[in-house]
Amino acid sequence: MKPALNEPLSILVADDEEGIRGLLDHWLSEAGHNVQTADCGQQAVRLLQQEPFDIVITDVVMPDGDGFELIPAIRKIQPEARILAISGGGRYIPGGDCLSLARGLGAHASVIKPFDCGDVLRGVANALGGLAAKIA
């Protein structure tokens, strides 16, 4: 079930980089949404098992449970949650390839790093199926 357009989103951000988590938390909270963060896929899974989220924003390349593992787990634990994959790539795979793989695993949208606030908000809207008014 999609959230009503007048309600804030419940968003989980999973990224191993503290600066990225903080920036996304700031931008999304400023936009009126409720944000929780996880520093790895394993922590994100624990949070997903405890409460529902409208959208999960996940880095694709992380230690201790990356997005390649987290995306299928999200789809199993919370099939209604929308997924926005983010990546700048990894040591052996370019960012665009990471995001293509993430979409193949079930991510609804993707944004490549580096990004700005507008990129992230557009990514969230895309993941929600174009409900841009919901995130603005």
C-alpha positions as CSV (number, residue, x, y, z in Angstrom):
1,M,0.0,0.0,0.0
2,K,1.4,3.4,-1.0
3,P,1.4,6.1,1.6
4,A,-1.2,8.9,1.3
5,L,0.2,12.0,-0.5
6,N,-0.2,14.2,2.6
7,E,1.8,12.0,4.9
8,P,5.6,11.9,5.4
9,L,7.5,8.9,4.1
10,S,9.2,6.4,6.4
11,I,12.6,6.1,4.9
12,L,15.5,3.7,5.7
13,V,19.0,4.8,4.4
14,A,21.6,2.1,4.3
15,D,25.1,3.3,3.5
16,D,28.5,2.4,5.0
17,E,29.7,6.0,4.6
18,E,28.8,8.2,7.6
19,G,28.9,11.4,5.5
20,I,26.5,10.0,2.9
21,R,24.1,8.7,5.6
22,G,24.1,12.1,7.4
23,L,23.6,14.1,4.2
24,L,20.7,11.9,3.1
25,D,19.2,12.1,6.6
26,H,19.4,15.9,6.5
27,W,18.0,16.3,3.0
28,L,15.1,13.9,3.5
29,S,14.3,15.1,7.0
30,E,14.2,18.7,5.7
31,A,11.7,17.5,3.1
32,G,9.5,16.3,6.0
33,H,10.2,12.6,6.0
34,N,11.0,10.3,8.9
35,V,14.5,8.8,8.4
36,Q,16.4,6.0,10.0
37,T,19.9,5.0,9.0
38,A,21.9,1.8,8.9
39,D,25.7,1.5,8.3
40,C,25.5,-1.9,6.6
41,G,23.1,-4.3,5.1
42,Q,22.9,-6.5,8.2
43,Q,21.8,-3.5,10.4
44,A,19.3,-2.6,7.7
45,V,17.8,-6.1,7.8
46,R,17.4,-5.9,11.5
47,L,15.5,-2.5,11.2
48,L,13.3,-3.9,8.4
49,Q,12.3,-6.8,10.7
50,Q,11.3,-4.3,13.4
51,E,9.2,-1.7,11.5
52,P,7.8,-0.9,8.1
53,F,9.3,1.5,5.7
54,D,7.8,3.2,2.6
55,I,11.2,3.3,0.8
56,V,14.7,2.0,1.4
57,I,17.6,3.8,0.0
58,T,20.6,1.5,-0.2
59,D,24.2,1.8,-1.3
60,V,25.0,-1.2,-3.5
61,V,28.6,-1.7,-2.4
62,M,29.0,-2.0,1.4
63,P,30.8,-4.3,3.8
64,D,28.8,-6.6,6.1
65,G,25.9,-7.1,3.7
66,D,25.8,-5.0,0.6
67,G,22.9,-3.9,-1.6
68,F,23.2,-7.1,-3.7
69,E,22.2,-9.0,-0.6
70,L,19.9,-6.3,0.9
71,I,17.6,-5.7,-2.1
72,P,16.3,-9.4,-2.2
73,A,16.0,-9.3,1.6
74,I,13.9,-6.1,1.4
75,R,11.6,-7.7,-1.2
76,K,11.2,-10.7,1.0
77,I,10.7,-8.9,4.4
78,Q,8.8,-5.9,3.2
79,P,7.5,-6.6,-0.4
80,E,5.5,-3.3,-0.4
81,A,8.6,-1.2,0.3
82,R,10.1,0.7,-2.7
83,I,13.8,0.6,-3.3
84,L,16.2,3.3,-4.4
85,A,19.7,2.0,-5.2
86,I,22.7,4.4,-4.9
87,S,26.3,3.7,-5.9
88,G,29.5,5.2,-7.0
89,G,30.9,1.8,-7.9
90,G,33.4,-0.3,-6.3
91,R,37.0,-1.5,-6.7
92,Y,36.1,-3.9,-9.5
93,I,32.8,-2.6,-10.9
94,P,31.8,0.8,-12.2
95,G,28.8,2.6,-10.6
96,G,26.6,2.3,-13.6
97,D,27.1,-1.4,-13.7
98,C,26.4,-1.7,-10.0
99,L,23.1,0.2,-10.5
100,S,22.1,-2.0,-13.5
101,L,22.6,-5.1,-11.3
102,A,20.6,-3.5,-8.5
103,R,17.7,-2.8,-10.8
104,G,17.9,-6.4,-12.0
105,L,17.6,-7.6,-8.4
106,G,14.5,-5.5,-7.9
107,A,15.4,-1.9,-7.1
108,H,12.7,0.4,-8.4
109,A,15.1,3.3,-9.3
110,S,18.7,4.3,-9.0
111,V,21.0,7.3,-8.5
112,I,24.7,7.4,-9.2
113,K,27.1,9.0,-6.8
114,P,28.1,11.8,-6.6
115,F,24.6,13.3,-6.3
116,D,22.9,16.4,-5.0
117,C,19.6,16.8,-3.1
118,G,17.6,17.2,-6.3
119,D,19.0,14.0,-7.7
120,V,18.0,12.1,-4.5
121,L,14.5,13.6,-4.4
122,R,14.0,12.7,-8.1
123,G,15.2,9.2,-7.4
124,V,12.8,8.8,-4.5
125,A,10.0,10.1,-6.8
126,N,11.0,7.6,-9.5
127,A,11.1,4.7,-6.9
128,L,7.6,5.7,-5.8
129,G,6.4,5.6,-9.4
130,G,6.4,9.3,-10.1
131,L,4.7,10.6,-7.0
132,A,6.8,13.7,-7.1
133,A,4.3,15.7,-5.0
134,K,4.8,13.2,-2.2
135,I,8.5,14.0,-1.7
136,A,8.7,17.7,-2.5
